[in-house]
Amino acid sequence: MRTFTPAERSRRTVLLARGAKQALADAVDPRLEAELDRIDRSAADRWAREATAALRLLEKAKDDLAHAKAVERAAPRKDHPAARAARKRAEQRVRDTERAARKYR
């Protein structure tokens, strides 16, 4: 998979149009293909880094939820409402992070 920036998308469009014109003339410039390959490699690298970061965030959110559940179970009665609220925030964070990480699975 790849994640292109807006500038890369527009540059690729220009290069692909230019390449199509050159292909009709049977004279495709190798520099054009090299630039397209460079843009594709950059986008693939960006996607891999974003995927790794998203999955790392998801694992941290799950660890934080496990910690919040343990704190809630161990909390004295007077601290229980605050611990419950912290657990609910941690659960919401896991849901939000899972939604964001779905793109990379």
N, CA, C and O atoms as a MOPAC input file, in Angstrom:
PM7 MOZYME 1SCF
protein

 N      0.84300 1    -1.17300 1     0.00000 1
 C      0.00000 1     0.00000 1     0.00000 1
 C      0.89300 1     1.24200 1     0.00000 1
 O      2.08200 1     1.17900 1     0.31300 1
 N      0.29400 1     2.34800 1    -0.35300 1
 C      1.03900 1     3.60100 1    -0.40100 1
 C      0.17100 1     4.74700 1     0.10400 1
 O     -1.05400 1     4.72100 1    -0.01700 1
 N      0.82800 1     5.74900 1     0.67200 1
 C      0.16600 1     6.96800 1     1.10400 1
 C      0.85100 1     8.13000 1     0.39300 1
 O      1.99300 1     8.46600 1     0.70500 1
 N      0.15400 1     8.74000 1    -0.56000 1
 C      0.71500 1     9.85000 1    -1.31800 1
 C      0.32100 1    11.17800 1    -0.68200 1
 O     -0.79200 1    11.34000 1    -0.18100 1
 N      1.25700 1    12.12300 1    -0.71200 1
 C      0.93300 1    13.48100 1    -0.30000 1
 C      0.20900 1    14.15700 1    -1.47300 1
 O      0.28900 1    13.67000 1    -2.60100 1
 N     -0.48700 1    15.25300 1    -1.22800 1
 C     -1.14700 1    15.95000 1    -2.34500 1
 C     -0.16500 1    16.35700 1    -3.45300 1
 O     -0.48900 1    16.25900 1    -4.63700 1
 N      1.01800 1    16.80700 1    -3.07000 1
 C      2.02700 1    17.19800 1    -4.06300 1
 C      2.46300 1    15.99100 1    -4.89400 1
 O      2.63400 1    16.09300 1    -6.10900 1
 N      2.64000 1    14.84600 1    -4.22700 1
 C      3.02900 1    13.63300 1    -4.95600 1
 C      1.91900 1    13.19100 1    -5.90200 1
 O      2.19000 1    12.75500 1    -7.02100 1
 N      0.68400 1    13.30200 1    -5.45800 1
 C     -0.43800 1    12.91800 1    -6.33200 1
 C     -0.46700 1    13.76500 1    -7.59600 1
 O     -0.61300 1    13.24100 1    -8.70100 1
 N     -0.32700 1    15.07200 1    -7.43000 1
 C     -0.37600 1    15.93800 1    -8.60900 1
 C      0.84400 1    15.71500 1    -9.50000 1
 O      0.71800 1    15.71800 1   -10.72400 1
 N      2.02000 1    15.52100 1    -8.90600 1
 C      3.22600 1    15.26900 1    -9.70300 1
 C      3.09500 1    13.95000 1   -10.47000 1
 O      3.47000 1    13.87000 1   -11.64000 1
 N      2.56400 1    12.92300 1    -9.81100 1
 C      2.35800 1    11.63700 1   -10.49400 1
 C      1.39000 1    11.79900 1   -11.66600 1
 O      1.59900 1    11.21100 1   -12.72700 1
 N      0.34600 1    12.58200 1   -11.48400 1
 C     -0.62500 1    12.79700 1   -12.55500 1
 C      0.05100 1    13.43300 1   -13.76900 1
 O     -0.16200 1    13.01100 1   -14.90600 1
 N      0.86600 1    14.45400 1   -13.51000 1
 C      1.58800 1    15.12000 1   -14.59900 1
 C      2.53300 1    14.13100 1   -15.28600 1
 O      2.58500 1    14.05900 1   -16.51400 1
 N      3.27200 1    13.37700 1   -14.48500 1
 C      4.23300 1    12.42600 1   -15.06000 1
 C      3.53600 1    11.32600 1   -15.85000 1
 O      4.01500 1    10.92600 1   -16.91100 1
 N      2.40900 1    10.83500 1   -15.34100 1
 C      1.69000 1     9.78200 1   -16.05400 1
 C      1.12200 1    10.30300 1   -17.37600 1
 O      1.13500 1     9.59200 1   -18.38100 1
 N      0.62600 1    11.53500 1   -17.37500 1
 C      0.11100 1    12.12100 1   -18.61600 1
 C      1.24700 1    12.30400 1   -19.61700 1
 O      1.09300 1    12.00000 1   -20.80000 1
 N      2.38600 1    12.80000 1   -19.14000 1
 C      3.54600 1    12.98300 1   -20.01300 1
 C      4.03200 1    11.62800 1   -20.54400 1
 O      4.41000 1    11.50200 1   -21.70800 1
 N      4.01300 1    10.62300 1   -19.66600 1
 C      4.42700 1     9.27600 1   -20.08600 1
 C      3.48900 1     8.68900 1   -21.12600 1
 O      3.93000 1     8.00200 1   -22.04800 1
 N      2.20700 1     8.95400 1   -20.98100 1
 C      1.23900 1     8.45600 1   -21.96000 1
 C      1.48400 1     9.09400 1   -23.32400 1
 O      1.41000 1     8.41900 1   -24.35100 1
 N      1.77500 1    10.39200 1   -23.33600 1
 C      2.09100 1    11.07500 1   -24.59300 1
 C      3.34500 1    10.47700 1   -25.23200 1
 O      3.39700 1    10.23300 1   -26.43800 1
 N      4.35400 1    10.24900 1   -24.38500 1
 C      5.60600 1     9.70100 1   -24.90700 1
 C      5.41900 1     8.27000 1   -25.39200 1
 O      6.05400 1     7.85000 1   -26.35900 1
 N      4.55000 1     7.52600 1   -24.72300 1
 C      4.31400 1     6.13800 1   -25.13400 1
 C      3.67400 1     6.10200 1   -26.51800 1
 O      3.96200 1     5.21100 1   -27.31700 1
 N      2.81000 1     7.06700 1   -26.79700 1
 C      2.20100 1     7.13700 1   -28.12800 1
 C      3.25400 1     7.42100 1   -29.19500 1
 O      3.11600 1     6.99500 1   -30.34200 1
 N      4.29600 1     8.13700 1   -28.81300 1
 C      5.36300 1     8.45700 1   -29.75200 1
 C      6.48800 1     7.42100 1   -29.70300 1
 O      7.50300 1     7.58300 1   -30.38100 1
 N      6.32300 1     6.37300 1   -28.92000 1
 C      7.33400 1     5.31100 1   -28.74700 1
 C      8.68500 1     5.86000 1   -28.29400 1
 O      9.72600 1     5.40700 1   -28.77000 1
 N      8.67900 1     6.82100 1   -27.38800 1
 C      9.92900 1     7.40400 1   -26.88900 1
 C      9.76500 1     7.80100 1   -25.42900 1
 O      9.75200 1     8.99100 1   -25.11300 1
 N      9.64100 1     6.83000 1   -24.53900 1
 C      9.44700 1     7.11500 1   -23.11100 1
 C     10.79800 1     7.44300 1   -22.47600 1
 O     11.75600 1     6.68000 1   -22.59500 1
 N     10.85600 1     8.57500 1   -21.80900 1
 C     12.06900 1     9.04900 1   -21.15300 1
 C     12.29800 1     8.23300 1   -19.87600 1
 O     11.40300 1     8.15900 1   -19.03400 1
 N     13.47600 1     7.61800 1   -19.71500 1
 C     13.73300 1     6.81500 1   -18.50600 1
 C     13.75500 1     7.66300 1   -17.22700 1
 O     13.49300 1     7.13900 1   -16.14500 1
 N     14.05800 1     8.94500 1   -17.33200 1
 C     14.04700 1     9.80700 1   -16.14300 1
 C     12.63800 1     9.93800 1   -15.57900 1
 O     12.44100 1    10.04400 1   -14.36900 1
 N     11.66600 1     9.92800 1   -16.48200 1
 C     10.27300 1    10.01600 1   -16.07100 1
 C      9.88900 1     8.79200 1   -15.24000 1
 O      9.27600 1     8.91800 1   -14.18000 1
 N     10.25400 1     7.61900 1   -15.72800 1
 C      9.96300 1     6.38200 1   -14.98000 1
 C     10.72400 1     6.33600 1   -13.66500 1
 O     10.20300 1     5.84300 1   -12.66400 1
 N     11.94600 1     6.84400 1   -13.65600 1
 C     12.73800 1     6.86700 1   -12.42600 1
 C     12.08800 1     7.76700 1   -11.37600 1
 O     12.06400 1     7.42400 1   -10.19400 1
 N     11.56300 1     8.91300 1   -11.80300 1
 C     10.89900 1     9.80900 1   -10.85100 1
 C      9.61600 1     9.18900 1   -10.32200 1
 O      9.30900 1     9.31400 1    -9.13600 1
 N      8.86800 1     8.52400 1   -11.18400 1
 C      7.65400 1     7.82700 1   -10.72700 1
 C      8.01000 1     6.74900 1    -9.70500 1
 O      7.32800 1     6.60500 1    -8.69000 1
 N      9.07000 1     5.99800 1    -9.96900 1
 C      9.50800 1     4.95800 1    -9.02600 1
 C      9.92400 1     5.56400 1    -7.68700 1
 O      9.62400 1     5.01100 1    -6.62900 1
 N     10.61800 1     6.70900 1    -7.73900 1
 C     11.05200 1     7.36900 1    -6.50300 1
 C      9.84100 1     7.80700 1    -5.67900 1
 O      9.81500 1     7.62900 1    -4.46200 1
 N      8.85100 1     8.37500 1    -6.34400 1
 C      7.63100 1     8.81500 1    -5.65200 1
 C      6.90700 1     7.60900 1    -5.05300 1
 O      6.43300 1     7.67200 1    -3.91900 1
 N      6.82000 1     6.52100 1    -5.80100 1
 C      6.15000 1     5.31100 1    -5.30200 1
 C      6.87900 1     4.71900 1    -4.09500 1
 O      6.24600 1     4.29300 1    -3.12800 1
 N      8.21200 1     4.69300 1    -4.15400 1
 C      8.98900 1     4.17000 1    -3.02000 1
 C      8.78100 1     5.03200 1    -1.77900 1
 O      8.62300 1     4.51900 1    -0.67100 1
 N      8.78400 1     6.33500 1    -1.97900 1
 C      8.58400 1     7.26000 1    -0.85900 1
 C      7.20500 1     7.06100 1    -0.22600 1
 O      7.07400 1     7.05300 1     0.99800 1
 N      6.18800 1     6.90200 1    -1.06000 1
 C      4.82100 1     6.70600 1    -0.55600 1
 C      4.69700 1     5.36000 1     0.16700 1
 O      4.02900 1     5.27000 1     1.19600 1
 N      5.33200 1     4.32600 1    -0.36400 1
 C      5.28500 1     3.01300 1     0.29000 1
 C      5.99000 1     3.05300 1     1.64400 1
 O      5.51300 1     2.46500 1     2.61500 1
 N      7.12700 1     3.75100 1     1.70600 1
 C      7.85200 1     3.88500 1     2.96300 1
 C      7.01300 1     4.64900 1     3.98800 1
 O      6.96400 1     4.27200 1     5.15900 1
 N      6.35700 1     5.71900 1     3.54700 1
 C      5.49700 1     6.50700 1     4.43500 1
 C      4.36800 1     5.63800 1     4.98500 1
 O      4.06700 1     5.68800 1     6.17800 1
 N      3.74200 1     4.84300 1     4.11500 1
 C      2.64500 1     3.98600 1     4.55000 1
 C      3.13400 1     2.99300 1     5.59600 1
 O      2.46100 1     2.77000 1     6.60200 1
 N      4.30300 1     2.39500 1     5.36600 1
 C      4.84100 1     1.41200 1     6.31500 1
 C      5.10300 1     2.06200 1     7.68100 1
 O      4.80000 1     1.47900 1     8.72200 1
 N      5.66400 1     3.26100 1     7.66100 1
 C      5.93900 1     3.95100 1     8.92400 1
 C      4.63800 1     4.29800 1     9.66200 1
 O      4.54500 1     4.13900 1    10.87900 1
 N      3.64600 1     4.76900 1     8.91700 1
 C      2.36300 1     5.10800 1     9.53500 1
 C      1.68300 1     3.86700 1    10.09600 1
 O      1.08500 1     3.91200 1    11.17100 1
 N      1.77500 1     2.75700 1     9.36500 1
 C      1.17100 1     1.51500 1     9.83900 1
 C      1.83900 1     1.05100 1    11.13100 1
 O      1.16000 1     0.65600 1    12.07900 1
 N      3.15600 1     1.10000 1    11.16500 1
 C      3.88900 1     0.69500 1    12.36700 1
 C      3.51400 1     1.58000 1    13.54900 1
 O      3.29700 1     1.08800 1    14.65600 1
 N      3.43700 1     2.88000 1    13.31300 1
 C      3.09100 1     3.81200 1    14.39500 1
 C      1.66500 1     3.58100 1    14.89000 1
 O      1.41100 1     3.61100 1    16.09400 1
 N      0.73200 1     3.34900 1    13.95800 1
 C     -0.66500 1     3.12600 1    14.35300 1
 C     -0.79700 1     1.85200 1    15.17900 1
 O     -1.52100 1     1.83400 1    16.17400 1
 N     -0.11200 1     0.79400 1    14.78300 1
 C     -0.19900 1    -0.45900 1    15.53000 1
 C      0.48300 1    -0.34600 1    16.89000 1
 O      0.04200 1    -0.95100 1    17.86700 1
 N      1.56900 1     0.44100 1    16.94500 1
 C      2.22100 1     0.68100 1    18.23900 1
 C      1.28100 1     1.43900 1    19.17900 1
 O      1.18600 1     1.11800 1    20.36300 1
 N      0.58900 1     2.44600 1    18.64100 1
 C     -0.37500 1     3.20200 1    19.44400 1
 C     -1.50200 1     2.30800 1    19.94200 1
 O     -1.95200 1     2.43500 1    21.08100 1
 N     -1.95100 1     1.40800 1    19.08600 1
 C     -3.02600 1     0.50200 1    19.48200 1
 C     -2.57500 1    -0.40200 1    20.62900 1
 O     -3.32000 1    -0.61100 1    21.58500 1
 N     -1.37200 1    -0.93000 1    20.53600 1
 C     -0.86000 1    -1.78300 1    21.61800 1
 C     -0.74000 1    -0.99700 1    22.92500 1
 O     -1.06300 1    -1.51400 1    23.99400 1
 N     -0.27500 1     0.24900 1    22.83700 1
 C     -0.17000 1     1.07200 1    24.05000 1
 C     -1.54700 1     1.35300 1    24.63400 1
 O     -1.71800 1     1.31700 1    25.85300 1
 N     -2.52700 1     1.63000 1    23.78700 1
 C     -3.88300 1     1.88800 1    24.27500 1
 C     -4.44800 1     0.65000 1    24.97300 1
 O     -5.11800 1     0.76600 1    25.99900 1
 N     -4.18100 1    -0.53000 1    24.42100 1
 C     -4.65800 1    -1.76500 1    25.05200 1
 C     -3.97200 1    -1.99700 1    26.39800 1
 O     -4.60600 1    -2.43500 1    27.35700 1
 N     -2.67100 1    -1.70000 1    26.46200 1
 C     -1.95600 1    -1.82700 1    27.73400 1
 C     -2.51900 1    -0.85200 1    28.76600 1
 O     -2.70000 1    -1.20600 1    29.93100 1
 N     -2.79500 1     0.37600 1    28.33200 1
 C     -3.36800 1     1.37300 1    29.24800 1
 C     -4.74800 1     0.93600 1    29.74600 1
 O     -5.09500 1     1.17500 1    30.90300 1
 N     -5.53500 1     0.29600 1    28.87600 1
 C     -6.85000 1    -0.19900 1    29.28400 1
 C     -6.70400 1    -1.30700 1    30.32300 1
 O     -7.43300 1    -1.33000 1    31.31500 1
 N     -5.77300 1    -2.21600 1    30.10100 1
 C     -5.55500 1    -3.29300 1    31.07800 1
 C     -5.14600 1    -2.71100 1    32.43100 1
 O     -5.59200 1    -3.17800 1    33.47900 1
 N     -4.29800 1    -1.69300 1    32.39400 1
 C     -3.87600 1    -1.04300 1    33.63600 1
 C     -5.06900 1    -0.36500 1    34.32000 1
 O     -5.22600 1    -0.46600 1    35.53700 1
 N     -5.90400 1     0.32300 1    33.54000 1
 C     -7.07100 1     1.01100 1    34.11000 1
 C     -8.04100 1     0.01100 1    34.73800 1
 O     -8.63600 1     0.29100 1    35.77800 1
 N     -8.20100 1    -1.15400 1    34.10600 1
 C     -9.09000 1    -2.17600 1    34.68000 1
 C     -8.53300 1    -2.69400 1    36.00600 1
 O     -9.27500 1    -2.89500 1    36.96800 1
 N     -7.21600 1    -2.90700 1    36.04400 1
 C     -6.60500 1    -3.38400 1    37.28500 1
 C     -6.73100 1    -2.34100 1    38.39100 1
 O     -7.00600 1    -2.68800 1    39.54000 1
 N     -6.53600 1    -1.08300 1    38.06000 1
 C     -6.66200 1    -0.00600 1    39.05000 1
 C     -8.10000 1     0.06800 1    39.55200 1
 O     -8.33900 1     0.27300 1    40.74200 1
 N     -9.05200 1    -0.09900 1    38.64400 1
 C    -10.46100 1    -0.04500 1    39.05000 1
 C    -10.79300 1    -1.17300 1    40.02500 1
 O    -11.48400 1    -0.96600 1    41.02300 1
 N    -10.29300 1    -2.36400 1    39.72100 1
 C    -10.56800 1    -3.49600 1    40.61500 1
 C     -9.93600 1    -3.31300 1    41.98700 1
 O    -10.49100 1    -3.74500 1    42.99700 1
 N     -8.76700 1    -2.66700 1    42.01700 1
 C     -8.04100 1    -2.52400 1    43.28700 1
 C     -8.40700 1    -1.24200 1    44.03100 1
 O     -7.95100 1    -1.04400 1    45.15700 1
 N     -9.20300 1    -0.38200 1    43.44200 1
 C     -9.51200 1     0.91400 1    44.05600 1
 C    -10.42100 1     0.74600 1    45.26400 1
 O    -11.33000 1    -0.08300 1    45.25100 1
 N    -10.17800 1     1.52700 1    46.30200 1
 C    -11.09800 1     1.52800 1    47.43600 1
 C    -12.44900 1     2.10400 1    47.00700 1
 O    -12.54800 1     2.78700 1    45.98800 1
 N    -13.46600 1     1.82300 1    47.78400 1
 C    -14.83400 1     2.20000 1    47.41500 1
 C    -14.96400 1     3.69500 1    47.10000 1
 O    -15.65500 1     4.06300 1    46.15000 1
 N    -14.31800 1     4.54600 1    47.87400 1
 C    -14.44700 1     5.98900 1    47.64400 1
 C    -13.78300 1     6.43200 1    46.34700 1
 O    -14.18500 1     7.44700 1    45.78000 1
 N    -12.78400 1     5.70700 1    45.86100 1
 C    -12.08200 1     6.06300 1    44.61100 1
 C    -12.63600 1     5.32600 1    43.39800 1
 O    -12.16800 1     5.52400 1    42.27700 1
 N    -13.62100 1     4.48700 1    43.62200 1
 C    -14.14900 1     3.65900 1    42.53800 1
 C    -14.75600 1     4.48300 1    41.38700 1
 O    -14.49000 1     4.15300 1    40.23100 1
 N    -15.55100 1     5.52800 1    41.63600 1
 C    -16.11000 1     6.29900 1    40.51000 1
 C    -15.03500 1     6.92700 1    39.60800 1
 O    -15.18300 1     6.93700 1    38.38600 1
 N    -13.97300 1     7.44100 1    40.19800 1
 C    -12.88900 1     8.02800 1    39.40000 1
 C    -12.17500 1     6.95100 1    38.59600 1
 O    -11.81100 1     7.17400 1    37.44100 1
 N    -11.97400 1     5.78500 1    39.20200 1
 C    -11.31300 1     4.68000 1    38.49900 1
 C    -12.19400 1     4.18400 1    37.35200 1
 O    -11.68800 1     3.84900 1    36.28100 1
 N    -13.50300 1     4.13500 1    37.57300 1
 C    -14.42900 1     3.71000 1    36.51700 1
 C    -14.38300 1     4.68900 1    35.33900 1
 O    -14.37200 1     4.27900 1    34.17800 1
 N    -14.35800 1     5.98200 1    35.65600 1
 C    -14.28700 1     7.00300 1    34.60100 1
 C    -12.97700 1     6.87400 1    33.81300 1
 O    -12.96400 1     7.02800 1    32.59200 1
 N    -11.89200 1     6.59300 1    34.51200 1
 C    -10.59900 1     6.41200 1    33.83200 1
 C    -10.64200 1     5.18400 1    32.92000 1
 O    -10.10600 1     5.20600 1    31.81200 1
 N    -11.28700 1     4.11100 1    33.39800 1
 C    -11.41300 1     2.90200 1    32.57000 1
 C    -12.24000 1     3.19100 1    31.32700 1
 O    -11.89400 1     2.74900 1    30.23100 1
 N    -13.32500 1     3.92800 1    31.49200 1
 C    -14.17400 1     4.24900 1    30.33900 1
 C    -13.42300 1     5.10600 1    29.32100 1
 O    -13.58400 1     4.92100 1    28.11400 1
 N    -12.60400 1     6.04100 1    29.80100 1
 C    -11.78400 1     6.84900 1    28.87900 1
 C    -10.78500 1     5.96100 1    28.14300 1
 O    -10.55100 1     6.14200 1    26.94800 1
 N    -10.19800 1     5.00400 1    28.85600 1
 C     -9.23700 1     4.08700 1    28.23400 1
 C     -9.93300 1     3.20500 1    27.19600 1
 O     -9.36700 1     2.93700 1    26.13600 1
 N    -11.15100 1     2.75500 1    27.49000 1
 C    -11.90500 1     1.95400 1    26.51800 1
 C    -12.20600 1     2.76500 1    25.26200 1
 O    -12.10700 1     2.25200 1    24.14800 1
 N    -12.57500 1     4.03400 1    25.44700 1
 C    -12.86100 1     4.89400 1    24.29400 1
 C    -11.60300 1     5.12000 1    23.46300 1
 O    -11.65300 1     5.14600 1    22.23300 1
 N    -10.48800 1     5.28100 1    24.14300 1
 C     -9.21700 1     5.47300 1    23.42200 1
 C     -8.87200 1     4.23800 1    22.60100 1
 O     -8.38600 1     4.36300 1    21.47700 1
 N     -9.11600 1     3.04300 1    23.14500 1
 C     -8.86400 1     1.81000 1    22.39100 1
 C     -9.76200 1     1.76300 1    21.15900 1
 O     -9.30200 1     1.43400 1    20.06500 1
 N    -11.04100 1     2.09100 1    21.33100 1
 C    -11.96000 1     2.07700 1    20.17900 1
 C    -11.51300 1     3.06900 1    19.10100 1
 O    -11.50800 1     2.74400 1    17.91400 1
 N    -11.14200 1     4.26900 1    19.52100 1
 C    -10.69100 1     5.29200 1    18.56500 1
 C     -9.42100 1     4.85100 1    17.83700 1
 O     -9.29000 1     5.02700 1    16.62600 1
 N     -8.50100 1     4.28100 1    18.59200 1
 C     -7.23500 1     3.84400 1    18.00700 1
 C     -7.44700 1     2.66700 1    17.07400 1
 O     -6.80400 1     2.59200 1    16.02700 1
 N     -8.33700 1     1.74400 1    17.42900 1
 C     -8.65000 1     0.61800 1    16.54200 1
 C     -9.23600 1     1.11600 1    15.22700 1
 O     -8.88900 1     0.61500 1    14.15700 1
 N    -10.11300 1     2.08700 1    15.30700 1
 C    -10.72500 1     2.64700 1    14.10200 1
 C     -9.65400 1     3.25200 1    13.20200 1
 O     -9.68800 1     3.07000 1    11.98500 1
 N     -8.70600 1     3.97100 1    13.79500 1
 C     -7.63500 1     4.59100 1    13.01200 1
 C     -6.67600 1     3.53800 1    12.42500 1
 O     -6.15400 1     3.70700 1    11.32300 1
 N     -6.46000 1     2.46000 1    13.17500 1
 C     -5.49200 1     1.44000 1    12.73000 1
 C     -6.09100 1     0.49200 1    11.68000 1
 O     -5.34900 1    -0.22800 1    11.01200 1
 N     -7.41100 1     0.48500 1    11.53000 1
 C     -8.03800 1    -0.41900 1    10.54800 1
 C     -7.51100 1    -0.20100 1     9.14800 1
 O     -7.42300 1    -1.14300 1     8.36000 1
 N     -7.16400 1     1.01700 1     8.83400 1
 C     -6.66100 1     1.36100 1     7.50600 1
 C     -5.40300 1     0.55900 1     7.17200 1
 O     -5.13600 1     0.28200 1     6.00300 1
 N     -4.64100 1     0.19300 1     8.17800 1
 C     -3.34000 1    -0.44100 1     7.96300 1
 C     -3.34700 1    -1.95200 1     8.11900 1
 O     -2.28800 1    -2.57800 1     8.07000 1
 N     -4.48800 1    -2.53800 1     8.30100 1
 C     -4.53500 1    -3.99800 1     8.45300 1
 C     -4.82800 1    -4.67400 1     7.16000 1
 O     -4.90300 1    -5.90200 1     7.10900 1

